[in-house]
Amino acid sequence: MEKQSRMHLFQGYGIELEYMIVDKDTLDVKPIADELLRDAAGIYVDEYVNGSVTWSNELVLHVVELKCTQPTNDLVQLNKDFQANVEKINHLLKKYNARLMPTAAHPWMNPHKETFLWPHGNSEVYETYNRIFNCQGHGWSNLQSTHINLPFYDDEEFAKLHAAARLLLPLIPALAASSPIINEEFTGVLDKRLIYYQNNQRKISSIVGKVIPERVYSKRQYRKQIYERIEKDIRPYDTVGVLNPIWVNSRGIIARFDRGSIEIRLIDIQECPKADLAIASLIIHAIKVLVNEVTSSYHIQQSWSSSTLYDILQKTIKEGPSALIDNTEYLNTLGMDTENATAGNIWRHLFALTVKHFPEAMKHWAAPLEIIVNKGPLAQRILDVANKVYTHNNLKLIYQELSDNLSENQLFEKCDHSILS
């Protein structure tokens, strides 16, 4: 991207949503993303541009990604656009007796039997990943996420953006976890996707690092400390050079200096676009609060180590909003004058700050965010409805309701049809 075409901070956003394709009756995964894209485009393609929203393939054949075709600063309109595309996809899937299903993890998929990798364009890349990491497990084929892309113009803007986003990264599972159930049982954590995410590439540890990116605040630092390490470490496994360290990098925030943007990758996908964009709006405007130095100076924000932030992340992955954060300096950096606070209370504090400083931008998202910050992330709401009953029938009814929520663009609060046996 030419420097002249770059955006400045917060001038536009890119949002990406990943959904599962499942059988309409059984909810078992259906590996037909290539057929869906062919039906839309007329030929087998890796992506299909449908106006403001683009559909594209992912690593596995039962997942399709929706993303905004161009950056936008109108998340309200994007919510409508995403929903229109969900409806169009569900219409095209009818002939396969299939539909889209949300959440970050399928509750009973057997990845060792049901994983089919994308066989068309870029298949060499996917085959290389599979050879190195064996992409048959949940950590590769049963993870759906939401990504937020935020622009920066130069090193100065990147430094401010990266420092602020790093600070919020450990809190994201408390807001967005949606993967509590795998193999028809509660995994013991609210965000199992992130357990897999931080471990599935440990064979080459520099790819993920500590999930929280290193304290790097310039293109040169990033290249030396991250890209060059990854390039060196993957070379023995990829002698032909199929894998590019720029997009192999899997930290919780990745920097794309070629595009002038960062991508936040720790968000589990929610039950509908309205919920995803409400969470995106809160995260974006909380980052704005930090970049504007409302709660602390840039100097303080950039000083936080990956290790300290990683420790906080481990708490929220497991306990979500109930995680007790007792790092007083961290709380002070976020504008809280207290010795400890739950992650849920931190988000309520940040929500109030964003409403105070950006009332117009936040007013549309007040209703869904009230549900999320007060009733807990989707993972908690799923567990509450399941009521410790993880039978196939009970889970099927819950995830049918979630699929209906996606079709209707409504948040999941309770499941009237859930059985308790």
C-alpha positions in Angstrom: 0.0 0.0 0.0 1.3 3.4 -1.0 1.9 5.7 2.0 -0.5 8.3 0.4 -3.3 5.8 0.4 -3.0 4.9 4.1 -5.5 5.9 6.7 -4.8 7.6 9.9 -5.8 6.3 13.3 -9.5 5.3 13.6 -10.4 6.6 10.1 -11.8 3.2 9.2 -12.0 -0.4 10.4 -11.9 -3.8 8.9 -14.0 -6.6 10.5 -13.7 -10.3 9.7 -16.2 -13.0 10.8 -15.8 -16.7 10.5 -18.8 -19.0 10.5 -19.3 -22.8 10.4 -21.4 -24.5 7.8 -23.6 -27.3 9.3 -26.4 -29.6 8.4 -29.7 -27.9 9.1 -31.1 -30.9 10.9 -28.2 -32.6 12.7 -25.9 -29.5 13.0 -23.0 -31.7 12.1 -20.3 -29.8 10.1 -20.7 -29.8 6.4 -17.5 -29.3 4.3 -19.0 -27.4 1.4 -17.6 -23.9 1.5 -16.1 -24.4 -1.9 -19.6 -25.3 -3.3 -21.1 -22.2 -1.6 -18.5 -20.0 -3.2 -18.9 -21.7 -6.6 -22.7 -21.2 -6.4 -22.2 -17.5 -5.6 -19.5 -16.8 -8.2 -20.3 -19.4 -11.0 -16.9 -21.0 -10.7 -14.7 -22.3 -7.9 -13.0 -19.3 -6.3 -11.2 -18.4 -3.1 -13.3 -15.4 -2.5 -16.5 -13.7 -3.8 -17.0 -10.0 -3.6 -20.7 -9.2 -2.9 -20.6 -5.4 -2.8 -19.5 -4.1 0.6 -18.9 -7.7 2.0 -16.5 -10.3 0.7 -16.9 -14.0 1.3 -13.7 -16.1 1.4 -12.4 -19.6 2.2 -10.5 -20.6 5.3 -8.2 -23.5 6.1 -11.0 -26.0 6.4 -13.9 -26.7 4.1 -16.7 -26.2 6.7 -15.8 -22.6 7.5 -16.6 -19.4 5.5 -15.3 -15.9 6.3 -17.2 -12.7 5.8 -15.2 -9.5 5.7 -15.8 -5.9 4.7 -14.5 -5.4 1.2 -13.1 -1.9 2.1 -12.4 -0.3 5.5 -15.4 1.5 6.9 -16.1 3.7 9.9 -19.8 3.0 9.8 -20.3 -0.1 12.0 -24.0 0.4 12.1 -24.3 0.0 8.3 -21.8 -2.8 8.4 -24.0 -4.7 10.8 -26.8 -4.5 8.3 -24.5 -5.5 5.4 -23.2 -8.5 7.3 -26.7 -9.6 8.2 -27.9 -9.4 4.6 -25.0 -11.6 3.6 -25.7 -14.1 6.3 -29.2 -14.3 4.9 -28.0 -14.7 1.3 -25.6 -17.5 2.3 -28.3 -19.3 4.3 -30.5 -19.1 1.2 -27.8 -20.6 -1.0 -27.2 -23.3 1.5 -30.8 -24.5 1.5 -30.3 -26.8 -1.4 -27.6 -28.6 0.7 -29.9 -28.7 3.7 -27.3 -26.6 5.4 -27.0 -23.3 7.3 -24.5 -21.1 9.1 -23.8 -21.7 12.8 -22.0 -19.3 15.1 -19.6 -19.5 18.1 -15.9 -20.2 18.2 -16.1 -24.0 18.6 -18.4 -26.7 17.4 -19.6 -28.6 20.5 -19.3 -32.1 19.2 -17.3 -32.0 15.9 -14.7 -34.8 15.7 -11.8 -33.1 14.0 -9.9 -36.4 13.3 -12.8 -37.6 11.2 -14.5 -34.5 9.9 -11.6 -32.2 8.9 -11.3 -31.5 5.2 -8.7 -28.9 4.1 -9.4 -26.3 1.4 -8.3 -28.1 -1.8 -8.4 -25.2 -4.3 -6.3 -21.9 -4.5 -3.5 -21.5 -1.9 -3.8 -25.3 -1.2 0.1 -25.5 -1.1 0.1 -23.1 1.9 -2.5 -25.2 3.7 -0.7 -28.4 2.9 2.5 -27.0 4.2 0.8 -26.0 7.5 -0.7 -29.5 7.7 2.7 -31.2 7.1 4.4 -29.1 9.9 1.6 -28.9 12.4 -0.9 -31.6 11.6 -4.1 -29.6 11.2 -6.5 -32.4 12.2 -7.1 -31.3 15.8 -9.5 -28.9 17.4 -6.7 -26.3 17.5 -6.8 -26.0 13.7 -10.2 -27.1 12.4 -12.5 -26.0 15.1 -11.7 -22.4 15.9 -13.8 -19.5 14.6 -12.9 -15.9 15.4 -13.6 -12.3 14.8 -10.8 -10.0 13.7 -10.6 -6.3 14.0 -8.2 -4.4 11.7 -7.2 -0.8 12.8 -5.2 1.6 10.6 -2.0 3.5 11.3 -0.2 6.0 9.1 3.4 5.8 10.3 5.6 4.6 13.2 4.4 7.3 15.6 0.7 6.2 15.1 1.7 2.5 15.2 3.4 3.0 18.5 0.4 4.6 20.1 -2.0 2.0 18.7 0.1 -1.0 19.5 0.7 0.1 23.1 -3.0 0.7 23.7 -4.2 -2.5 22.0 -1.6 -4.6 23.9 -3.0 -3.3 27.2 -6.6 -4.4 26.4 -5.6 -7.8 24.9 -5.7 -9.7 28.2 -9.2 -8.6 28.9 -10.8 -9.7 25.6 -11.8 -13.2 26.7 -13.8 -11.7 29.6 -15.9 -9.9 26.9 -15.9 -12.3 24.0 -15.3 -15.9 25.0 -17.7 -18.2 23.2 -16.0 -21.6 23.3 -16.7 -23.4 26.6 -17.8 -26.7 25.2 -15.8 -29.2 23.1 -16.5 -32.9 22.7 -19.9 -32.5 24.3 -18.4 -31.4 27.7 -17.5 -28.3 29.5 -13.8 -27.8 28.9 -13.3 -26.1 32.3 -12.5 -22.8 30.7 -14.7 -20.1 29.0 -12.3 -19.6 26.1 -11.0 -23.0 25.0 -10.3 -21.5 21.5 -7.5 -19.4 23.0 -6.0 -22.4 24.9 -5.6 -24.1 21.5 -4.6 -20.9 19.8 -1.6 -20.3 22.1 -0.4 -23.9 21.9 -1.2 -25.2 18.4 2.1 -23.9 16.9 4.4 -24.4 19.8 6.5 -26.6 17.6 7.8 -23.2 16.3 7.3 -21.1 19.3 8.3 -17.8 17.8 5.1 -17.8 15.6 2.9 -17.1 18.6 5.4 -16.0 21.2 3.5 -15.2 24.4 0.4 -14.3 22.5 0.8 -10.7 23.8 3.2 -9.1 21.3 6.6 -7.9 22.4 7.1 -4.3 23.3 8.0 -3.1 19.8 6.9 0.3 18.6 8.4 0.7 15.1 8.6 -1.1 11.8 12.3 -1.7 12.2 11.9 -3.1 15.7 9.1 -5.3 14.6 11.1 -6.7 11.7 14.2 -7.4 13.8 12.4 -8.8 16.9 9.5 -10.7 15.3 9.6 -11.3 11.6 13.3 -12.2 11.3 12.9 -14.6 14.2 10.0 -16.3 12.6 11.7 -16.5 9.2 14.8 -18.1 10.8 12.7 -20.6 12.8 10.4 -21.8 10.0 13.2 -22.2 7.5 14.1 -25.8 8.5 10.5 -26.9 8.1 9.8 -24.9 4.9 12.9 -25.1 2.7 11.0 -24.1 -0.4 9.8 -20.8 1.2 6.0 -21.3 0.9 5.3 -19.6 4.2 5.7 -15.9 4.6 6.7 -14.7 8.1 4.4 -11.7 7.8 1.2 -13.8 7.7 2.6 -16.8 9.6 2.9 -14.4 12.6 0.1 -15.4 15.0 0.4 -13.1 18.0 -2.8 -11.8 19.5 -2.2 -8.6 17.6 -0.3 -8.8 14.3 1.2 -5.7 12.5 0.9 -5.4 8.8 3.2 -2.6 7.8 2.5 -3.4 4.1 -1.1 -2.4 4.7 -0.6 0.1 7.5 -2.8 -1.8 10.0 -2.9 -4.0 13.0 -5.2 -7.0 13.4 -6.6 -8.0 16.7 -7.1 -11.8 16.7 -8.2 -12.9 20.2 -11.9 -12.4 19.8 -14.1 -15.5 19.7 -16.9 -15.0 17.2 -20.3 -14.3 18.7 -23.9 -15.4 18.0 -24.7 -12.7 15.4 -23.1 -9.7 13.7 -24.9 -7.3 16.1 -23.0 -8.9 19.0 -19.7 -9.0 17.2 -19.9 -5.3 16.1 -21.0 -4.2 19.6 -17.9 -5.9 21.0 -15.8 -4.4 18.2 -17.1 -0.9 18.9 -16.3 -1.2 22.6 -12.8 -2.5 22.0 -12.1 0.2 19.3 -13.4 3.0 21.5 -11.6 1.7 24.6 -8.4 1.7 22.5 -9.2 5.3 21.5 -9.6 6.3 25.2 -6.1 4.9 25.8 -4.5 6.4 22.7 -6.0 9.8 23.8 -4.2 9.3 27.1 -7.4 9.7 29.1 -6.4 7.2 31.8 -2.6 7.1 31.5 0.3 8.4 29.5 1.6 6.7 26.4 4.9 6.3 28.3 3.2 4.2 30.9 1.1 2.2 28.4 4.1 1.2 26.3 6.1 0.0 29.4 4.0 -3.1 30.1 5.8 -6.4 29.6 4.4 -9.3 27.6 4.9 -11.6 30.5 2.8 -9.5 32.9 0.0 -9.1 30.4 0.2 -12.8 29.5 -0.4 -13.7 33.1 -3.6 -11.6 33.2 -4.7 -13.2 29.9 -4.5 -16.7 31.4 -6.9 -15.7 34.1 -9.5 -14.3 31.8 -9.2 -17.3 29.4 -10.3 -19.6 32.2 -12.6 -17.5 34.3 -13.8 -14.7 31.9 -15.4 -11.8 33.7 -15.0 -13.5 37.1 -11.2 -13.4 36.9 -9.8 -11.3 39.8 -7.2 -8.9 38.5 -5.0 -7.8 41.5 -2.3 -5.9 39.7 -2.9 -2.4 41.0 -0.6 -0.7 38.5 -2.5 -2.3 35.6 -5.8 -1.1 37.0 -4.4 2.4 37.6 -3.2 2.4 34.0 -6.8 1.8 32.9 -8.1 4.6 35.1 -9.3 2.5 38.1 -8.3 3.6 41.6 -8.6 0.3 43.3 -6.4 -2.6 44.5 -8.3 -5.3 42.6 -11.2 -5.7 40.3 -12.9 -8.5 38.4 -12.3 -8.5 34.6 -16.1 -7.9 34.3 -15.9 -4.8 36.4 -13.0 -3.5 34.4 -15.1 -3.8 31.2 -18.0 -2.0 32.9 -15.6 0.8 33.8 -14.3 0.9 30.2 -17.8 0.8 28.8 -18.7 3.8 30.9 -15.6 5.6 29.7 -16.4 5.0 26.1 -20.0 6.2 26.5 -18.7 9.3 28.3 -16.1 10.2 25.6 -17.8 8.9 22.5 -21.6 9.0 23.2 -22.7 9.2 19.6 -20.6 6.3 18.4 -21.6 4.1 21.4 -25.3 4.8 21.7 -26.3 2.3 19.0 -24.5 -0.5 20.8 -25.7 0.2 24.3 -28.4 -2.5 24.3 -26.3 -5.4 23.2 -23.4 -4.3 25.4 -25.6 -4.1 28.4 -26.4 -7.8 27.9 -22.8 -8.8 27.3 -21.2 -6.8 30.2 -24.0 -7.6 32.7 -24.9 -11.2 31.8 -21.5 -12.3 30.8 -19.8 -13.3 27.5 -21.6 -15.8 25.2 -19.7 -18.7 26.8 -21.1 -17.9 30.2 -24.6 -17.6 28.8 -24.3 -20.9 27.0 -23.2 -22.6 30.2 -26.0 -20.9 32.2 -28.6 -22.3 29.8 -27.0 -25.8 29.6 -27.2 -25.9 33.4 -24.5 -28.6 33.5 -26.4 -30.9 31.2 -24.1 -31.6 28.2 -26.1 -34.3 26.5 -26.1 -34.3 22.7 -29.9 -33.4 22.7 -29.5 -30.5 25.0 -26.5 -29.1 23.2 -28.2 -29.5 19.9 -31.2 -27.5 21.1 -28.9 -24.8 22.4 -26.9 -24.5 19.2 -30.0 -24.6 17.1 -31.1 -21.6 19.1 -27.7 -19.9 18.5 -28.1 -20.6 14.8 -31.5 -19.0 14.8 -29.9 -16.0 16.6 -27.5 -15.7 13.7 -30.3 -15.9 11.2 -32.3 -13.2 13.1 -29.3 -11.1 14.2 -30.4 -11.3 17.8 -28.4 -11.8 21.0 -28.6 -15.1 22.9 -30.0 -14.7 26.3 -31.9 -17.9 27.0 -33.0 -21.0 25.2 -36.7 -21.7 25.7 -36.4 -25.2 24.2 -33.5 -26.5 26.2 -34.1 -29.8 28.0 -32.5 -30.7 31.3 -31.9 -34.4 30.8 
